[in-house]
Amino acid sequence: MDDKLKQAGLAYGKGYTCSQAVFCAYAQDMGIDELTACRIMEGFGGGMGGMQEVCGALTAATAIISYYSSKGVPDHGVTRQKVYDKVCQAAKIFRKEYGGITCREILHDECPKAFQCGMKVKDAVLIINQILNNSLKEND
């Protein structure tokens, strides 16, 4: 996990968006090259294109949790509910920490600025690992 925190922090420090920083820390493990991952996730920064909707760091966390939790096939909603439960758990943790899940709520209606969301990036990585580690324990 320390490696993921370091990777995400370095990426954010280079100027990548919150969503890119979080997602790209896991990209190689998911079989996605870093450039492709960064291209896919750029538009999710600032709460989707700077619109201050769902936080980009949480959006990236959602994608990662889904990747590791989904079977990727329709199975009459069996896997879907498990994925949704994990995503809701991540959002609940994030909401408790920041008072909301949208940039608008988190930043108190101020426009996102470069480098102001480093803690959200860090916490998104911690939340991902908490959710995925809990899943591993449940499957033991």
C-alpha positions as CSV (number, residue, x, y, z in Angstrom):
1,M,0.0,0.0,0.0
2,D,2.8,2.4,0.7
3,D,3.9,2.1,-2.9
4,K,0.4,3.1,-4.1
5,L,0.4,6.1,-1.7
6,K,3.8,7.1,-3.0
7,Q,2.8,6.7,-6.7
8,A,-0.4,8.6,-6.3
9,G,1.3,11.4,-4.3
10,L,4.1,11.7,-6.9
11,A,1.6,11.8,-9.8
12,Y,-0.5,14.5,-8.0
13,G,2.6,16.5,-7.3
14,K,3.5,16.4,-11.0
15,G,0.2,18.1,-11.8
16,Y,-2.0,15.1,-12.7
17,T,-5.7,15.5,-11.6
18,C,-6.9,13.8,-8.4
19,S,-8.6,11.1,-10.5
20,Q,-5.5,10.5,-12.6
21,A,-3.2,10.3,-9.6
22,V,-5.3,7.7,-7.8
23,F,-6.2,5.6,-10.9
24,C,-2.7,5.6,-12.3
25,A,-1.3,4.2,-9.1
26,Y,-3.2,1.0,-9.8
27,A,-3.1,1.0,-13.6
28,Q,-0.2,-1.3,-14.1
29,D,-1.7,-3.9,-11.7
30,M,-4.9,-3.7,-13.8
31,G,-3.0,-4.3,-17.0
32,I,-3.4,-0.7,-18.2
33,D,-0.5,1.3,-19.3
34,E,0.0,4.6,-17.5
35,L,-0.6,6.9,-20.5
36,T,-3.9,5.2,-21.3
37,A,-5.0,5.3,-17.7
38,C,-4.1,9.0,-17.5
39,R,-6.0,9.8,-20.7
40,I,-9.1,7.9,-19.5
41,M,-9.2,9.6,-16.1
42,E,-8.3,13.2,-17.0
43,G,-11.9,14.3,-17.5
44,F,-13.0,13.1,-14.1
45,G,-10.8,15.6,-12.3
46,G,-12.5,18.5,-10.5
47,G,-15.7,16.5,-10.1
48,M,-16.0,15.6,-13.8
49,G,-14.6,18.3,-16.0
50,G,-14.3,20.8,-13.2
51,M,-18.1,20.8,-12.7
52,Q,-17.6,20.0,-9.0
53,E,-19.7,16.9,-9.0
54,V,-18.5,13.6,-7.5
55,C,-14.8,14.0,-6.4
56,G,-12.4,12.7,-9.0
57,A,-10.4,10.8,-6.3
58,L,-13.5,9.0,-5.2
59,T,-14.5,8.4,-8.9
60,A,-11.1,6.7,-9.4
61,A,-11.5,4.7,-6.2
62,T,-14.9,3.6,-7.6
63,A,-13.3,2.4,-10.8
64,I,-10.6,0.5,-9.0
65,I,-12.9,-1.1,-6.5
66,S,-15.2,-2.1,-9.4
67,Y,-12.3,-3.6,-11.3
68,Y,-11.2,-5.8,-8.4
69,S,-14.8,-6.7,-7.3
70,S,-16.7,-7.3,-10.5
71,K,-16.7,-10.4,-12.7
72,G,-17.4,-8.2,-15.7
73,V,-20.3,-10.2,-16.9
74,P,-24.1,-9.9,-16.3
75,D,-25.0,-12.4,-13.6
76,H,-28.5,-11.3,-12.8
77,G,-27.2,-8.6,-10.4
78,V,-25.3,-10.9,-8.0
79,T,-21.9,-9.3,-8.5
80,R,-23.4,-5.9,-9.2
81,Q,-24.9,-5.7,-5.7
82,K,-21.6,-6.7,-4.1
83,V,-19.8,-4.0,-6.1
84,Y,-22.4,-1.4,-5.3
85,D,-22.1,-2.2,-1.6
86,K,-18.4,-1.7,-1.7
87,V,-18.7,1.6,-3.6
88,C,-21.3,2.8,-1.1
89,Q,-19.0,1.8,1.7
90,A,-16.2,3.8,0.1
91,A,-18.5,6.8,-0.4
92,K,-19.6,6.6,3.2
93,I,-16.1,6.7,4.5
94,F,-15.2,9.6,2.2
95,R,-18.3,11.5,3.2
96,K,-17.6,11.0,6.9
97,E,-14.0,12.4,6.4
98,Y,-14.9,15.3,4.1
99,G,-18.6,16.1,4.7
100,G,-19.7,15.1,1.2
101,I,-18.6,13.3,-1.9
102,T,-18.9,16.2,-4.4
103,C,-16.1,18.7,-5.0
104,R,-18.8,21.4,-4.3
105,E,-19.4,20.0,-0.8
106,I,-15.8,19.2,0.0
107,L,-14.4,22.5,-1.3
108,H,-17.4,24.6,0.2
109,D,-18.5,25.9,-3.2
110,E,-15.0,27.2,-4.1
111,C,-13.6,26.3,-7.5
112,P,-11.0,23.5,-7.5
113,K,-7.4,24.7,-7.6
114,A,-4.2,22.9,-8.4
115,F,-2.6,20.9,-5.6
116,Q,-5.4,21.5,-3.0
117,C,-6.6,17.9,-3.0
118,G,-3.5,15.9,-2.0
119,M,-5.2,14.6,1.2
120,K,-8.2,13.4,-0.8
121,V,-5.9,11.5,-3.2
122,K,-4.1,9.9,-0.2
123,D,-7.4,9.1,1.5
124,A,-8.9,7.6,-1.7
125,V,-5.9,5.2,-1.8
126,L,-6.4,4.3,1.9
127,I,-10.1,3.7,1.3
128,I,-9.4,1.5,-1.7
129,N,-7.0,-0.6,0.3
130,Q,-9.4,-0.8,3.2
131,I,-12.3,-2.0,1.1
132,L,-10.3,-4.5,-0.9
133,N,-8.5,-5.9,2.2
134,N,-11.9,-6.3,3.9
135,S,-13.1,-8.2,0.8
136,L,-10.1,-10.5,1.0
137,K,-10.8,-11.2,4.7
138,E,-14.5,-12.0,4.0
139,N,-13.4,-14.5,1.3
140,D,-11.0,-16.4,3.6
